Amino acid sequence: MRRIIMLFALLVSLVAGTAAAQDQGFGLGIILGEPTGVSIKNWMTQRTAFDLGIAWSFGGREDALHVHGDYLVHNFSLIPVEKGKLPVYFGIGGRIKFADDPNVAVRIAVGLDYLFADAPVDIFLEIVPMLELTPDTDFELNGGIGVRYFF
């Protein structure tokens, strides 16, 4: 876990620039955890966004390609910060895990998303309970930390 946090801090320091923070537009980055891969976020309004993940899942019955999409709603007033923004977000979405028996699940995402005041970068932490629908009905938990650069 310590290595993941160190890598995360390094990534944030490498991509932090001098532009304004982004709570709009398109962001591209990485997520580390379960799953680990590419994270894409597109703001639709000042409070809502669509999040997409294309990643590799190491948990569950077998390792496999994992693709998810979530509709997220952000609350910017729950945790006030002096600099930047720290919204709490929640949302609903779906996941397909391309294993020998493809797995479809409903996702309930909950997380924190720090938006830097002076850089087009965000860092996030999320936990995602899921209800697997196929091939069997089951409960699973995903979670991770990530960083994205906004264009």
Backbone as JSON, one array per atom type, in Angstrom:
{
  "sequence": "MRRIIMLFALLVSLVAGTAAAQDQGFGLGIILGEPTGVSIKNWMTQRTAFDLGIAWSFGGREDALHVHGDYLVHNFSLIPVEKGKLPVYFGIGGRIKFADDPNVAVRIAVGLDYLFADAPVDIFLEIVPMLELTPDTDFELNGGIGVRYFF",
  "N": [[0.82, -1.18, 0.0], [1.98, 1.2, 0.74], [3.77, 1.66, -1.36], [2.0, 2.12, -3.47], [0.83, 4.54, -2.65], [3.1, 6.19, -2.69], [3.74, 6.09, -5.45], [1.43, 7.26, -6.47], [1.62, 9.89, -5.37], [3.94, 10.72, -6.7], [3.05, 10.69, -9.37], [1.09, 12.7, -9.28], [2.7, 14.96, -8.73], [4.2, 15.05, -11.07], [2.37, 15.67, -13.13], [1.16, 18.01, -12.37], [0.44, 21.27, -13.22], [0.31, 24.75, -14.11], [-2.16, 25.72, -14.73], [-5.71, 26.52, -14.41], [-7.91, 24.92, -11.99], [-9.99, 22.06, -12.74], [-13.36, 21.58, -13.06], [-14.8, 20.89, -15.09], [-15.0, 19.78, -18.52], [-12.81, 17.32, -20.04], [-11.13, 14.57, -18.67], [-8.21, 12.53, -18.32], [-6.58, 9.72, -17.04], [-5.12, 7.57, -14.52], [-6.12, 4.72, -12.58], [-5.5, 3.05, -9.58], [-5.72, 0.02, -7.96], [-8.45, -2.05, -7.39], [-10.33, -2.2, -10.02], [-7.18, -1.89, -11.91], [-6.01, 0.55, -14.08], [-6.93, 2.59, -16.87], [-8.48, 5.73, -16.39], [-11.21, 7.73, -17.21], [-12.85, 10.82, -17.31], [-15.65, 12.81, -17.85], [-16.99, 15.89, -17.52], [-20.34, 16.86, -17.33], [-22.11, 18.77, -16.36], [-21.76, 21.41, -13.87], [-21.99, 19.89, -11.61], [-22.35, 17.23, -12.3], [-21.05, 14.25, -13.8], [-19.66, 11.91, -16.17], [-18.07, 8.88, -15.75], [-15.56, 6.7, -16.88], [-13.98, 3.58, -16.94], [-11.29, 1.63, -18.06], [-9.76, -1.21, -17.56], [-7.66, -3.6, -15.79], [-8.76, -6.32, -14.0], [-7.92, -7.83, -11.01], [-9.13, -9.21, -9.07], [-11.67, -11.38, -7.65], [-13.02, -14.31, -9.25], [-11.34, -14.78, -11.46], [-8.61, -13.24, -13.27], [-9.18, -10.48, -15.44], [-10.18, -8.4, -18.27], [-11.69, -5.34, -17.49], [-14.4, -3.2, -17.78], [-16.01, -0.24, -17.03], [-18.71, 2.08, -16.45], [-19.95, 5.05, -15.02], [-22.51, 7.22, -13.82], [-22.11, 10.21, -12.22], [-22.74, 12.27, -9.36], [-21.81, 15.25, -7.82], [-21.11, 16.68, -4.64], [-20.19, 19.7, -3.55], [-20.17, 21.08, -1.16], [-19.99, 19.65, 1.22], [-17.44, 19.08, 2.38], [-15.5, 21.53, 3.23], [-12.63, 23.21, 1.9], [-9.53, 25.06, 2.07], [-8.06, 25.67, -0.22], [-8.52, 24.88, -3.63], [-10.92, 22.32, -4.49], [-13.04, 19.93, -2.89], [-15.06, 17.73, -3.58], [-17.57, 15.39, -2.51], [-18.6, 12.48, -4.06], [-21.16, 10.52, -5.63], [-22.74, 7.79, -7.31], [-24.25, 5.84, -9.95], [-23.83, 2.94, -11.96], [-22.54, 0.65, -14.43], [-20.8, -2.48, -14.96], [-18.73, -4.5, -16.96], [-17.05, -7.48, -17.0], [-14.7, -9.12, -18.75], [-14.31, -12.14, -18.71], [-13.78, -15.76, -18.79], [-16.42, -16.61, -18.4], [-18.39, -14.09, -19.1], [-18.99, -11.28, -17.0], [-21.47, -9.34, -15.59], [-22.29, -6.41, -13.83], [-23.96, -4.22, -11.46], [-22.99, -1.06, -10.41], [-22.36, 0.96, -7.51], [-21.06, 3.84, -6.96], [-18.98, 5.63, -4.68], [-17.16, 8.38, -3.53], [-14.25, 10.57, -3.02], [-13.04, 13.55, -4.49], [-10.41, 15.41, -5.18], [-9.89, 18.57, -6.46], [-7.45, 20.44, -7.81], [-6.52, 23.84, -7.15], [-4.76, 25.28, -8.72], [-3.99, 23.76, -10.92], [-4.69, 21.65, -13.75], [-5.67, 19.15, -12.73], [-6.94, 16.3, -11.03], [-7.27, 14.32, -8.06], [-8.4, 11.23, -6.85], [-10.34, 9.13, -4.68], [-12.04, 6.17, -4.28], [-14.76, 3.96, -3.41], [-16.53, 1.1, -4.33], [-19.31, -0.62, -4.1], [-20.74, -3.54, -5.58], [-23.31, -5.26, -7.35], [-23.3, -8.28, -8.7], [-24.67, -9.62, -11.62], [-24.53, -11.56, -13.58], [-22.3, -14.33, -14.24], [-23.47, -15.47, -12.04], [-25.46, -14.39, -9.26], [-24.07, -12.15, -7.07], [-22.17, -10.42, -4.52], [-19.75, -7.87, -4.75], [-16.79, -5.92, -4.16], [-15.19, -3.03, -5.24], [-12.43, -0.72, -5.47], [-10.28, 2.14, -5.32], [-7.47, 4.4, -5.92], [-6.73, 7.36, -7.73], [-5.52, 9.48, -10.44], [-6.07, 12.23, -12.6], [-5.59, 14.1, -15.6], [-6.82, 17.1, -16.91], [-8.06, 18.26, -19.98]],
  "CA": [[0.0, 0.0, 0.0], [2.88, 2.35, 0.8], [4.28, 1.87, -2.72], [0.93, 2.72, -4.27], [0.71, 5.94, -2.24], [4.29, 6.89, -3.2], [3.56, 6.22, -6.89], [0.36, 8.23, -6.65], [2.19, 11.21, -5.09], [4.86, 11.03, -7.79], [2.26, 11.01, -10.56], [0.48, 14.02, -9.08], [3.73, 15.99, -8.86], [4.65, 15.11, -12.46], [1.39, 16.25, -14.04], [0.64, 19.29, -11.88], [0.9, 22.42, -13.99], [-0.05, 26.04, -13.54], [-3.47, 26.13, -15.22], [-6.79, 26.53, -13.42], [-8.5, 23.62, -11.67], [-11.02, 21.67, -13.69], [-14.59, 20.88, -12.73], [-15.46, 20.83, -16.4], [-14.15, 19.23, -19.55], [-12.46, 15.92, -20.22], [-9.92, 14.18, -17.96], [-7.65, 11.22, -18.62], [-5.56, 9.37, -16.05], [-5.01, 6.18, -14.1], [-6.68, 4.28, -11.3], [-4.75, 1.95, -8.99], [-6.53, -0.71, -6.99], [-9.24, -3.1, -8.05], [-9.33, -2.6, -10.99], [-6.06, -0.99, -12.19], [-5.98, 0.85, -15.51], [-7.16, 3.95, -17.37], [-9.69, 6.39, -15.9], [-11.65, 8.85, -18.05], [-13.98, 11.54, -16.7], [-16.17, 13.91, -18.65], [-17.97, 16.69, -16.81], [-21.5, 17.21, -18.14], [-22.53, 20.04, -15.76], [-20.85, 21.72, -12.78], [-22.16, 18.91, -10.53], [-22.49, 15.86, -12.78], [-20.01, 13.78, -14.72], [-19.66, 10.51, -16.55], [-16.75, 8.29, -15.51], [-15.34, 5.45, -17.6], [-12.74, 2.88, -16.6], [-10.86, 0.49, -18.87], [-8.73, -1.63, -16.63], [-7.46, -5.01, -15.57], [-9.24, -6.73, -12.7], [-7.14, -8.9, -10.42], [-9.91, -9.84, -8.01], [-12.74, -12.28, -8.05], [-12.72, -15.69, -9.65], [-10.23, -14.83, -12.42], [-8.16, -11.96, -13.81], [-9.85, -10.22, -16.72], [-10.44, -7.02, -18.68], [-12.81, -4.75, -16.75], [-14.86, -1.93, -18.33], [-17.15, 0.27, -16.27], [-19.17, 3.45, -16.67], [-20.79, 5.53, -13.92], [-23.04, 8.57, -13.81], [-21.73, 10.71, -10.9], [-23.22, 13.55, -8.86], [-20.82, 15.78, -6.87], [-21.53, 17.66, -3.64], [-19.0, 20.5, -3.26], [-20.28, 21.82, 0.1], [-19.87, 18.79, 2.41], [-16.11, 19.18, 2.98], [-14.85, 22.77, 2.77], [-11.17, 23.25, 1.92], [-9.04, 26.42, 1.85], [-7.58, 25.82, -1.58], [-9.05, 23.83, -4.47], [-12.26, 21.84, -4.18], [-13.05, 18.54, -2.46], [-16.42, 17.21, -3.56], [-17.94, 14.01, -2.3], [-19.44, 12.09, -5.18], [-21.84, 9.23, -5.6], [-23.37, 7.54, -8.59], [-24.65, 4.48, -10.32], [-23.33, 2.56, -13.27], [-22.46, -0.77, -14.74], [-19.48, -3.03, -15.23], [-18.59, -5.77, -17.67], [-15.75, -8.12, -16.8], [-14.58, -10.05, -19.86], [-13.64, -13.37, -18.28], [-14.29, -16.92, -19.52], [-17.86, -16.37, -18.32], [-18.52, -12.63, -18.92], [-19.62, -10.92, -15.75], [-22.13, -8.04, -15.64], [-22.62, -5.97, -12.48], [-24.42, -2.86, -11.2], [-22.04, -0.39, -9.52], [-22.77, 2.13, -6.72], [-19.77, 4.5, -6.67], [-18.91, 6.67, -3.65], [-15.76, 8.76, -3.44], [-13.78, 11.94, -2.82], [-12.32, 13.99, -5.68], [-9.76, 16.7, -4.92], [-9.61, 19.36, -7.66], [-6.44, 21.43, -7.48], [-6.86, 25.22, -7.49], [-3.82, 25.87, -9.68], [-3.54, 22.77, -11.9], [-5.8, 20.92, -14.38], [-5.47, 17.79, -12.23], [-7.68, 15.88, -9.85], [-6.94, 13.03, -7.48], [-9.64, 10.71, -6.3], [-10.39, 7.91, -3.89], [-13.42, 5.7, -4.35], [-15.13, 2.61, -3.03], [-17.65, 0.8, -5.21], [-20.03, -1.89, -3.94], [-21.35, -3.98, -6.83], [-24.16, -6.43, -7.38], [-23.06, -9.04, -9.92], [-25.91, -10.19, -12.13], [-24.21, -12.76, -14.36], [-23.1, -15.53, -14.47], [-24.18, -15.74, -10.79], [-25.74, -13.2, -8.46], [-23.09, -12.12, -5.98], [-21.76, -9.09, -4.1], [-18.31, -7.65, -4.86], [-16.37, -4.58, -3.79], [-14.04, -2.46, -5.94], [-11.99, 0.53, -4.89], [-8.96, 2.55, -5.78], [-7.07, 5.8, -5.93], [-6.34, 7.71, -9.09], [-5.18, 10.85, -10.81], [-6.44, 12.53, -13.98], [-5.23, 15.41, -16.16], [-7.96, 17.61, -17.68], [-7.71, 18.98, -21.2]],
  "C": [[0.87, 1.26, 0.0], [3.44, 2.68, -0.58], [3.24, 2.52, -3.61], [0.79, 4.19, -3.93], [1.89, 6.75, -2.75], [4.18, 7.11, -4.71], [2.51, 7.27, -7.21], [0.87, 9.66, -6.43], [3.14, 11.64, -6.19], [4.1, 11.43, -9.05], [1.62, 12.39, -10.45], [1.51, 15.12, -9.28], [4.21, 16.13, -10.29], [3.67, 15.82, -13.37], [0.85, 17.6, -13.58], [1.28, 20.45, -12.64], [0.49, 23.71, -13.32], [-1.39, 26.54, -14.04], [-4.51, 26.05, -14.11], [-7.32, 25.13, -13.18], [-9.67, 23.33, -12.59], [-12.18, 20.99, -12.98], [-15.48, 20.92, -13.96], [-14.5, 20.2, -17.39], [-13.88, 17.75, -19.41], [-11.14, 15.61, -19.51], [-9.51, 12.76, -18.27], [-6.56, 10.92, -17.6], [-5.55, 7.89, -15.75], [-5.74, 5.96, -12.79], [-5.87, 3.07, -10.86], [-5.61, 1.3, -7.92], [-7.19, -1.88, -7.67], [-10.41, -2.44, -8.72], [-8.2, -1.58, -11.11], [-6.0, -0.75, -13.69], [-6.2, 2.32, -15.8], [-8.49, 4.47, -16.82], [-9.97, 7.6, -16.79], [-12.86, 9.5, -17.38], [-14.37, 12.69, -17.61], [-17.26, 14.63, -17.86], [-19.1, 17.06, -17.76], [-22.1, 18.53, -17.67], [-21.53, 20.34, -14.65], [-20.95, 20.72, -11.64], [-22.17, 17.46, -11.0], [-21.4, 15.51, -13.79], [-20.26, 12.33, -15.07], [-18.23, 10.01, -16.43], [-16.68, 6.95, -16.22], [-14.01, 4.86, -17.16], [-12.5, 1.72, -17.55], [-9.62, -0.04, -18.17], [-8.62, -3.15, -16.59], [-7.88, -5.33, -14.14], [-8.44, -7.93, -12.22], [-7.92, -9.67, -9.37], [-10.97, -10.77, -8.56], [-12.24, -13.65, -8.44], [-11.53, -15.8, -10.59], [-9.87, -13.42, -12.88], [-8.8, -11.73, -15.16], [-9.92, -8.73, -17.0], [-11.73, -6.55, -18.03], [-13.15, -3.41, -17.41], [-16.07, -1.48, -17.52], [-17.48, 1.69, -16.69], [-20.13, 3.84, -15.57], [-21.27, 6.95, -14.2], [-22.84, 9.09, -12.38], [-22.35, 12.07, -10.61], [-22.27, 13.98, -7.76], [-21.45, 16.79, -5.93], [-20.28, 18.42, -3.18], [-19.05, 21.16, -1.87], [-20.1, 20.95, 1.35], [-18.54, 18.94, 3.13], [-15.43, 20.45, 2.46], [-13.32, 22.67, 2.9], [-10.73, 24.68, 1.59], [-8.64, 26.66, 0.41], [-8.08, 24.64, -2.41], [-10.47, 23.5, -4.08], [-12.17, 20.36, -3.81], [-14.49, 18.02, -2.42], [-16.47, 15.74, -3.17], [-18.82, 13.64, -3.49], [-20.05, 10.73, -4.96], [-22.51, 9.04, -6.95], [-23.68, 6.08, -8.81], [-24.15, 4.19, -11.73], [-23.32, 1.07, -13.46], [-21.03, -1.18, -15.03], [-19.63, -4.33, -16.01], [-17.17, -6.25, -17.45], [-15.66, -9.24, -17.82], [-13.73, -11.25, -19.47], [-14.14, -14.52, -19.15], [-15.82, -16.91, -19.54], [-18.02, -14.87, -18.08], [-19.4, -12.31, -17.72], [-20.18, -9.51, -15.88], [-22.54, -7.67, -14.22], [-23.17, -4.55, -12.48], [-23.49, -2.27, -10.15], [-22.71, 0.78, -8.79], [-21.47, 2.79, -6.25], [-19.94, 5.58, -5.61], [-17.45, 7.07, -3.52], [-15.53, 10.21, -3.1], [-12.93, 12.3, -4.03], [-11.72, 15.36, -5.4], [-9.38, 17.36, -6.24], [-8.64, 20.47, -7.27], [-6.85, 22.82, -7.94], [-5.98, 25.76, -8.61], [-3.28, 24.88, -10.7], [-4.75, 22.04, -12.49], [-5.75, 19.43, -14.03], [-6.44, 17.53, -11.1], [-7.1, 14.56, -9.36], [-8.2, 12.52, -6.8], [-9.41, 9.4, -5.56], [-11.83, 7.44, -3.93], [-13.55, 4.27, -3.85], [-16.44, 2.31, -3.77], [-18.23, -0.58, -4.88], [-20.72, -2.25, -5.27], [-22.23, -5.2, -6.6], [-23.94, -7.11, -8.72], [-24.37, -9.72, -10.33], [-25.69, -11.47, -12.92], [-22.76, -13.13, -14.13], [-23.87, -15.96, -13.23], [-24.45, -14.42, -10.1], [-24.82, -13.25, -7.25], [-22.8, -10.66, -5.65], [-20.25, -8.99, -4.23], [-18.02, -6.2, -4.5], [-15.14, -4.19, -4.59], [-13.65, -1.19, -5.22], [-10.61, 0.88, -5.41], [-8.7, 4.03, -5.57], [-6.6, 6.11, -7.35], [-6.03, 9.16, -9.26], [-5.56, 11.03, -12.27], [-5.96, 13.93, -14.35], [-6.38, 15.85, -17.05], [-7.48, 18.49, -18.82], [-8.71, 20.08, -21.48]]
}
